[in-house]
Amino acid sequence: MADSNVMRWERLVNDKRFGLEDYHDPRKSGTRTDFRRDYDRLVFSSPFRRLQNKTQVFPLPGSVFVHNRLTHSMEVACVGKSMADAVAVELRRRHSGEAAGTEHFDHIGDIVSAACLAHDLGNPPFGHSGEKAMAAFFSEGPGSVLRPQLSEAEWADLTRFEGNANAFRVLSHQFKGRRKGGFAMTYSTLASIVKYPYESSLSEKGKFGFFVSEREDYVRVADELGLLRLSAPGEPLRYARHPLVYIVEAADDICYEVMDIEDAHKLKIIPTRRVIDAFMSFFPEERRLRMEEVMDAVDDPNEKIAYLRSCVVGTLVEQCARTFIANEDAILAGKFDGPLLAHIGERERHGYEQCNALSWEKIYRSPEVVDIELAGNRIISFLMEKLTEAVTRPELHYSRLLLAKFPQQYDVAAPTLYGKLQAVLDHVSAMTDVYALDLYRKLNGMSLPAV
């Protein structure tokens, strides 16, 4: 297979920093690699800390602790690193005789764990309902009147607002007063968070990878890494995924599916026996008997479920790592179809499908989740309306008051309407659930600052 038709690991693993290319020194040494610095930089960042007050699925806070976006991201990073390390072991063995060497495989675990930490940084408050509310404000709400003033591509960005594309913007965009390159992440980490490497006009089920404003930034990253460009000149931009995206995606899918069920059990939404049956379906009869013996040794139902959860996560990590290795050539050629979890063993795939069906039946349509979606939709829609009016009609007295609430890094006086609207999206998507609710109450006169 010709080099032009396949991605190469020695290019895909690249520690050049976005925005700081002039300072790149491949000869530098130290105890921490740049990929590990990516991970640490994210942990100490404000956007990452704010994830602790953003809904994962169930309302926050409650008397029973459930996952938020921060704890979810940390667990995804753990699972992703385990999977990536297992993949790296096999890749080193497989490529041991090649001239390019195998040292680049030493960094896969750190790249994936950093990308896993960052994958939800662009998500707005109130879970996926927040994304839908922001998009619906333009597609079917008051923002629809702005359509004639925007290009087709800009309008597609707004009406299909997507947290993954926003995460790439959060990490790479130079906001006002901030340094060039945003977080100045390594090229490999940036590429590994983009699950849908195409522009919004090609979005599938509302998913895409980058806004118009970051299109050229993504091109620069993708071309540096040798990602395959799948679109012809003049067509909407589409690339093949960076191979490590498959591992990040699988870790995310495993965690939200399995942990959502564990949370629902703690909240007594799903009975213990139902969860045990669902988790046991991943394993052969012989393994189930041993697992029953372990569970018999403890009385606490939450401990039983925690044990089963760890078993399920372990087997899915192993299955996904094997699937990645088995399909390495197709992945590098940009021809692998679907997520890793769609190609694991039949028993494990059936178990995952059972869990997914259980989640839809008992969790995603439960009163607790629907209530937070309804409230979140109302709050986000209201804030979008008021803040959009402020940036589009700044001469009004009320607008001037609202504009003072924007953090200075967001360019409310951008030269284009699209830029102004992005400032609104930047501000709203960065809010925590608590801040959004507090601002909503204040703007509605439902609460006043303490005197």
N, C-alpha and C positions, 0 to 999 in steps of 0.2 A: 504494500500500500504506500502511495507517495506521501511524503511529509506534508504536502499542502492539503491533504485530505484527512489528516489525523492530528490530534493534539498530542503534545509531547510533555512528559512530566518535568523535564528539566526547565521548560519554559513556564509551565503551570505553577510551579513553586517559585515565587519571586518575592524577595523581601524589599523591593523598591517601594518607597513611601509616596503615596499620592499627594502631590503638591510640594513635595520636598525632593524631587528627582535630582536637583542639582547638588544635593548633599549626599547622594547615595554613594556608599563605599563598600563594595562587595568583599573587601579584605578585612573589614573590621572584625574584632573578636570580643568576647565577653561571656559572662555566665548566663546572660539572658539573650535569647534570639529576638529579632524584631517581631516575630510572630507571637512570642510570649509577651513582649511589650504591648502588642495589640490587646491581648487579653487583659493585662493589668490596667491599661489605659481606659478600657471600657468599664472595668469594675469601679474605678475612682471617678467616673464621669457623672454629671448631673442627670443626663437623660436616662442612664441606667438606674440610678437611685430612684428616679420618679416611677419606675415600673412597679415599685412596691405598693403604690396606691392606684394601680390600674387593674381593672377587672380581667380575670382570665375567663371564667365562666360564671361562677356564683358570686352574688353580691358581697361587697367588702364594706366594713369588717363585720364579723359575726361572732357569736359565742363559741362556735367551732371554727378552728383555723382551717381555711382552704387555700388553694393556690392562688397567688396573684401573678402578674406578668413577670415579676422579678424572680420569685421562687421557681416558676415554670422555666424561665430562661437559664437559671443555674442548673436545674436538673437536665435540661436539654444539652447543656454544655458537658455535663458528666457523661451522659449516654453517648453523645456524639464523639467524645474523645475515646471512650472505650471501643466504639465501633471503628473509628479511624485508626487506632493503634493496632487492632486486629487486622485491618486491611493492610497497614504498612508492613507488618511482619511478612505477609505473603508476597507483597510487591517487592520487598527486598530480595526474597528468595528467587522470585520469578525473573527479576532483572539483574541478578548478581553478575552476570558475565558481560553486561553491556558497557560500551565505552563511556557513556554518560555517567556511569556510577550509580550509587543508590543513596547517597547522602541526602538528597532532596526528600526522600521518604521519611527521614527522621523528623520532619517538621509538620507532617500531615495532621498529627494529633493536636498540635497547638493551633494550627490554622482553623481546623474544624471547631475546636472549643471556643475560639474567639468569635467565629462567625455565628455559632449557636447563641452566645451571649448577646450578640447584636441583632439577631434576626427579627426581634419584635420592637426595636427602638422607634420605629415609625408608626406604631399602632396608636390610635387615639384612645381616649377614655371610653369606658363601657363596652369593651370587647369589640367583636365584629359588628355589633349594631352601630357602634360609633362610626366605623368606616361607611356603612350603608347610609347612615344619616347625612354624612358629609357629601357623599356622592348624590344622594337624592335631593339635597338642597338645590343643586344645579339642574338635575335632570327633570325634576317634577315639582320643585318648590319655588320660592321667590327668586332664586338665582337664575332661573331659566330666562328671565328678561335680558340677561347679559349675553346671550348666545350670539347675536349679530356682531358683537364687538370683539369676538375672539376667533382665532383660526380653528380649523378642523382638529388639528392636533392638540391645541390647548384645550378645546372643549372636551375632547376625549379624555384628557388627563383629569379634568375636574369632575366629569360625570361618572368616571370609573375610579375615583380615588382609591388607592390601594396602599395598605400599610407597608408592604414589601418595597415598593418603589419609593415610598417616603423614607424608609430606613436607609436606602442608598443615598438619598438627599441629605438626611441628617448627618451621615458619616462623611460625605464628600463635599457638600456645598460650603462656600465661604460666606457665612453670614456676616452682617455688618459688625465691624470691630473685631472679627475673629481672624485667625490665621488662614493663609492659603491652604487649600486641600482639606478643610474641615477638621476631622479627627486625625488627618494624615496617617491613615491606616495603610498597611501593605497592600499591594495590588492583589495578592492572592486572597487575603481576607475579604476585601471588598467584593471580589468576584464571587466568593463562596456564599454570600448572602442573597444573591440575585437568583431566585427560584424561577423567574419567568423572564428570560433575557430577550425581551422584545418590547417595542413601544406600545402605547395604549391603544392605538388603532387596530392592533392585532390581538387585543386582550381576549382571553377565553374565560368565560364566567367571571368577568371583571378583574382578572389577574393580568398584571404586566410588571415590568422590572424597573423602569425608570421614566421620569417625566421628561418633557421636551427640554426643560432647563438643564437637565443632567445628561442629555443624550450624548453629547460629544465627550463628556467625562467618561461615560461607560465605554464608548468606542475606544478611547485612549487606553483604558484598563484592559479591555478585551483583546485589542490588537497587540498590546505588549505581551500578554500571556499566551497569545497564539490560539485564542478561542476561534472556533470555526464560524465564519459568517455564512448564514444559511440563506440570506436574502440576496437577490440580484441587485445591481446598481439601479437606483431610481425607485425601488420597492421599499415599503416600510421596513425598518431595521429589525432583523432577527438574528440572534446568535445561538449556537449550541451552548448548553450549560457548561460551566466549569465542573469537572467531574466531582469535586468535593461537595457541590450543592446537593448531590444525591444523598450523601451521608448526613448533611445538616437537615435536609427534609425528612429523612427517615427518623432521625432522633426526635425531631419536633413532633412528627405524627405519632410515634410510640408514646411519648410523654403525655401529649394532650389526651390521647385515647385512653390509656391505662390510668393516668392520674385523675382524670375527670370522673371515672367510675369509682376510684377510691374515695374521692371527695364526696361523691353522691352517697356512698355507703356511710361515711361519717355523719352526713346530714340526714341519714335515715330515709333517703329518697329511694334507694334500692336495698332490698333485704339481703342479709348476709348469704343465704343459700343461693340466691340468684347470682350474686357476684362470684361465689365459689364455683358454681357450675360454669359460668362464662370463662373464668380464668383457667379452670381445669381442662377446658376443651382444647388448649394448646398442646397437651401432652398425651403420650401413649399410656395405656392402662398400667403398665408396670411402674412408670414414673408417678402416676397418680396415687398408687397405693403407698409409696414412700412419702409423698407429700401429705397424704391424709394422716400418716403416723406423726409427722412433724406437727401438724395442726392440732392433733389430739393432746399434745403436750402443753398447750396453752389454752386458757379459757377466754381471754379477751378477744372478741370478734374482730376488733380493729387490728390486732396483732396477726391474726390469721390472714386477713386480707393483705396486710403489709408484706407478709411472707410470700403469698402467692403473687403479689405485684412484682416483687423482686425476681421471682422465677420467670414470670412472663417477659419482663424487660430483658432479662439475661438471654432467653432463647430467641427473642426477636433481634437483639443485637447480633447474636451469632449468625442467625439466618440472613440478615441484611448484609453482613460482612461477606459471607459466602457468595451471596448473589452479586455483590459488587465485583468480587474477584472473577467470578464465572463470566461476567459480562464486561470485563475491562475493555476489550477490543471495541465492542459496540459503543461503549460510553465515550472512549477516546475518539471514535469516528463520528460522534454526534448522532448515532442511530439507535440508541437505547430508548425504548418507548415506555413511558409511565414511571411511577416511583418504584423504588426497590421493593417496597412491601407488596406490590402487585405481583412479584415474581418469586416470592419465598415458597417454601414447601407447602404442599396442599393442606396438611393438618394445621400448620401455623397460620396460613392465610385464611382458612375457614374460621379459626379462633378469633382472628382479628376482625373478620367480617361480622361475627357474632357480637363482639364488643361494640362495634360501630352501630349495629342495629339496636343494641341495648341502650346506647347513649342517645340515639335519636328518640327512642320510645320513652325513656325515663328522665333524661337530663335536659336536652336542648329544647324540649317542649314543656318542661316542668313550670309550674306557676312562678317559682323563684327566679328562674332564668328569663321567662317571658316578661315578668314585672320589671327587671333591670333593663331589658331591651326597650320596653315602652318608655320608661323614665329617661333612659339615656338618649333615645331618639328625640324626645321632646326637648331635653336640655341642649343637645348638640344643635338641633335645628334652630332653636331660639338664638343661641350664641352666634351661629353662622350668619343668621339674618342681621343681627345688630352690628356685628363686627364688619360684615361686608358693606353695610350702609355707611359705616364710619370711614372706611378706606376709599369708598367711591364718592362720598359727599363730605369731604373733610372740612368744608366751610361751615357746616352746621355746628351750633354750640354743643349739642349732645355728642356729635362726632368727636369734637376736640376732647371732651372728657373721656370718651372711650379710647381714643388713640393714646391717651396718657397711660392706659392700662397695658399697652403692648410692651413687651421687653424690647430694649433698644436694638437687639440683634436682628429683628424682623423689619424688613424694608417696606413700611407702610406708604412711603412716598416714592415707590418704584416708578420708573418712567412709563411702564406699560400697565394696562389693566390686569393682564395675566400675572405680572409681578406683584401687584397689590393683592390680588386674590391669593397668591401663594403665601403672602405674609399672614393672611387670615388662616389658611390651612396649617401653616407652620405653628402659629400660636395655639390654635384649638387642638391640634394633634399632640402637642407637647403637654397639654394639661393633664393632671391627674383627675380621677373621678371626683375626689374631694374638692379640688380647686374649681372644676367646672360647675359642680353643684353650688358651691359658695358664690361664684360669680353670677350664676343664674338667679339665685335668691336675691342678691344685691341689686341686680338690674331690674328685677321685678318688684323691688321695694319690700321684699319679704324678710330681709334682715338688714341691720345697720351696723356699721363699725362701732365697737365699744368705745364709750367716751371716758 
